[in-house]
Amino acid sequence: MRKLSNNELERKSIEDFKISEKTPLTIILDDIRSLHNIGSVFRTSDAFLLEKIYLCGITATPPHKEIHKTALGATETVAWEYQKNVLEVITSLKNNGYKVYAVEQVEQSILLQNFEPLDTDKYALVFGNEVFGVSQEAIKLCDGSIEIPQLGTKHSLNISVSTGIVIWDIFKKMQYKK
């Protein structure tokens, strides 16, 4: 076994990324405090060719040194937009045919392993504040909630870890249906 060189990875150029067919998945970050978490979400979104990231509330926006530190240039590839009000973003996406799901622990949530995306739908996922999670107001507007099952004492994952787990799982399910 041999580690692949960077040249062998066939990385897309920024231009190629922008014209590539995107995974029909959008991320909504609401009131995310950590700039490193924001950068990490950009990097994961780049890895899986996601459509867009909405940055809402107190969530910082590029360009910023601390976001760049973890995004490693993904702020140049992944489309993003700042909107102050997350409720307006959710409403707008739903009006444009997206199924919007909070990633949160709520009554009647769908466990991640049981969530089955449909080929015909576009999805948006709402991730909330590191301490308070997704607001109840945002949850009420969503089509449902996806929960990452956890068995330990914390029942709390870092936002960048949560996005990585959920994006990978949904991406995998979407790819196997093609």
N, C-alpha and C positions, 0 to 999 in steps of 0.2 A: 504494500500500500504506500502511496506517495501523495503528499499534500500538493494540491493544485496551485500553480502560480496565478497571480492576478490576471495575466494575459489569457490564461486558459478558462477563466470564469465567464468570458463573453458578456461582460457588463455592458448595459445599454448606455449610450451617450444621453445627455440631457435632452437633446432633440428627439432621439429615438423613444425615450421614455414618454415624452409629451404626446407623441403621435400613436403610441401603442394603445391597443384595446385595453381598457381598464376593467378591473374587477368591480362589479356593480355594488360597491360598498363604500359608504361615506362615514367618517368619524366626526362626532361632535364632542368637543372638550369644553366642559362648563366649569368655570371657576377653579381651574387647575393652578395651584400655587408654584409648584416646582418647575423651573425652567428646564431642568434636566429631564423631567418626565415628559414635557412638551417635545423636546428634541428627540427623545426616544420614540415617541409615537410617530413623529415624522419619519424616522428611520425605518420603523416597522411598516408604515404605510407605503413607503417606497419599495420595500422588499416584496410586497405583495400586489404592487400596481393598483393601489386604491384610487378611487375617483377624486376624493377631496377631503380636506379637514376643515371644519368650522371651529374657530376659536372664539369662545363666548365669555362674557362676564369679565372677571379679573385675569383670565388666561392671557399671558403675554404673547406678543407676536414677533416674528422675525422682522428685521435682522436683530439678533441679540447674541452676544458672545457666549452666554451660558446655554442657549438653545443650540447654537451651532456646534458646541462641544460634543453633544450627543447625537445631533442630527447628521453630522458629517456631510453636509451638502444637500440633504434630502429636502430642505426648505426651497431649493431651487428646482426640484423635480415635481414634488407633490403639490397639486393645486390647493390653495388655502384661502380662507376669507375670514375676516374678523366681523362678528356681529355681536353687539352688546347683549341682546336679549335672546336667550336660548329658546324661550317659548315661541318667539317669532320664527326662529330657524326651524324648529320642529314642525310648526304649522305650515310653513312654506314647503318644506320637503314632503310632508304628507299630501299637500295640495298638488304636488308635482309627481305623485305616484309612488313615493317611497314608503316602505314599511319601516317604521321607526321603533326601535327597541332600546329601553334603558338597560344598562348592564348594572344590575343592582339586586340586592336581596329583598324581595317583597313577597307578599301573599300571592299565591298563584303564579309564581315565576316559572319559567321553563328552564329546566336544567340544561346546561350547554350541550351535553351529549344527546339530549332529546330534541334540540332545535334543528329543524330541517328547512333550510332555505329553498324556495321554489325557483326554478329556472327563469320564470317570467317576471320576477320581482327584483326591484332595486332596494337595498337596505341602507339604513343609517343607524348607527349605534351611539347612544349617549353615555359618556363617562363623566362622572361628577368629581367634585372636590375630594381631596385626599382624606379629609377628616369627616365631612358630612355626607359624602356621596352625591347621588343624583337627587335633586330637590323633588319634593312631593308634587309640586306644581308641574314639573317636567314629566314625572312618572304618569300623572293623570292624562297627559296629552299623547303618550306613547301607545303604540299598538299592543305592547306587551313588555315583559321584562325577561331578560336572560340572566341566569345565575350560574356562576362557576361553583360547582360543589367543592366544599372544603371540610376537612375532617378534624383539623387541629383545634387549638384553643383560641386562636385569633379570629378566624373567619373574616379575614381582611387581607387583601393583597395590594401591593403597590400598584398604582394606576398604570405604569408602563408595563408591568408584568401582566396585569389583567388584559390590557389591550393586545399584548402579544399572544396570549392564550386564546382569546376570543377570535381575533383576526385569523390566526392560523387555523383554528377549528372550522370556521365558516368558509374560509378560502378552500380548505381541503374538501369540504362537502360540495362546494360549488364546482370544483375542478373534476371531481369524480363523476359528476352528472353530465359532463360534456361528452 
